Amino acid sequence: MTAAPASPSTRRISPRAWILTSPILLLALVPFFANYQAASRAGQTFTRDWAVDLLNSVEPYGILVTGGDNDTFPLWYAQEVEGVRKDVTVAVTSLLGTDWYVRGIIRRPVWPYDPAAGPAIYRATSWSRPEAAALRMTMSEADAIPPYVQFGAPQQFVKDSIVATIPAGVLTRDQIIVLRFIKDSFPERPLYFSSAAIARPLGLGPYIITQGLAYKLVEHPVRATGKAIVQTPYGMLDVPRSRALWATYTAPKSLIRQGDWVDSSSVGIPFSYVLNAYMLSQALDRQGDRATSDQLMRTTLEMAHAAHLDALFRGRTG
């Protein structure tokens, strides 16, 4: 009788085969051990901390419009993996042009806001949980939005006291949906942008104010009011709110502890901290709060050094 062949689980590698293959396996491990120290990201929490800081810059039940992968994926991780600020609706413009993503926003449940887990500055207000989704459209209505619309003359978008002039040209599907967020949910839901550059082409620039890391849409054109709201080279800054938020941010310490930034394509993330901390520091200095201003400036310079952005401040300090 012929013996049955050995099953894969019982086959043995011959000594000769092992001798021939083991050097190849060892060679394959050389890059792993040689590059482990340089490639390891153990203990580096900046990206996660930045996501929490940005989400906490948004008021409860707010909508946060983002621009792309770098300023969106960390937010999704914080919300879906760690359960941080799931009450915030994150809407990335690079996906708002697709039908499936917009359908997901329409179907998204309204998660409750936990005041104890959010910044202390929000606890003085009672935040009502919205009953409807951020987009109040049927699936058919959402699918019917065209890829773009083109017009030869400037157009006005009006919602209550907001009157935004949109320049002549092309309005893309994602921009149409951003305007629909305003029509359907604002001001019941606070609306923020991760970058003011997303709002300006829609004529919303006069209605944007910086609060910490985020840019909030307000109901009336923003005017400087002295200590509370100040004009900066990059727009209007809400000083009290930004100062309160900065006291809660953890990513600056993470970046300084990390001491390096290796991905030049995403350097805009640490740059947002550096820029906003610098603007807030300058505003507080003009208002006479030198101690807080100096502390923020030290943090700014340390972050800039870690992210290789020192050149931004040559000749501007001292």
C-alpha positions, 0 to 999 in steps of 0.5 A: 500500500502506498503511504498517503502524502504528508499534509502541509502541516506535517511537511518538514523543510530539509536541512539543505533547504533551510541552509539555502533559504535562511540567509535570504530571510536574514537579508530581508530582515536587515532593512527592518532592523537598520531602519527601525529607529528612523521609521518607528513612530512609537509614542508619537501622538501629534496627529491624534492630538491634533485631531482632538484639538481641531474637533474641540475647536468646533462648538457642540453639534457643529459641522466642520468642512475640511479640504482633503486627506490630511485634515480629515483622516485623523478626525475620522480616527478620533471619532470612530476609534476613540469616540471623540466628539462624534457630535461633530459632522465632518464633511470633506469637500474632496468627497462631497462631489460623490453621491455615496458620501453625501448619502452617508451624511444624510443618513448619519445619526446625531450623536449626543454631545458629552459636556464633561468630555469637551472644553470647559468653555462650552459648559456655560451654554445649554446645547440642544441636540438637533433632531434632523441631519445636517443635510435635509434632503432626500436621496433623490434630491441629493443625487440630482445635484449636478457636478457643477453649474456655470454662470457668467455673472456674480451670484448672490447666496442669501441665508437670513442676514448672510448675503454672500457674493459668489464671483462669476465662473463655476460652482462645483458640486461640493461647493453647492453642498456646502451652501446647502449645509448653510441653508439647511442647518445654519445657525442652528448648527454651528458651521466651521471650516478647517481652512478659510480658503474653503469659504472665501471662493463662496463669498463668505470671507466677511463672515469668517472668524478664527477660533483656535484652529477652526474658522467659524461662520457667523451671521453678520460681517465680522468687525474688530471690537477692541480686545474681543475681536482683532484684525490680523493679516490673516483675518479676524481673530476671536481672542477670548475663545482662541485663548481658552481653546489653546489652554486645552490643546495637547498637540503642541507639546506632542510636536515639541516632544517629537522634535521633528516633522518628516512629511513635508506634504503635510507640514500645513498641519503644524503650520496651522498651530504656528500661525495661529499661536503667533497671531494670538500671541501678538494680539495678547501682547498688544492688549498688555497680557505680556506673560501669556503672549511670551508663553505662546511665543515660546511655544510657537518658536519651539513648534516652528523649530520641530516642524522646520519652519524656523525661517518664518520667524527670522527677524520677527522676534526679540 
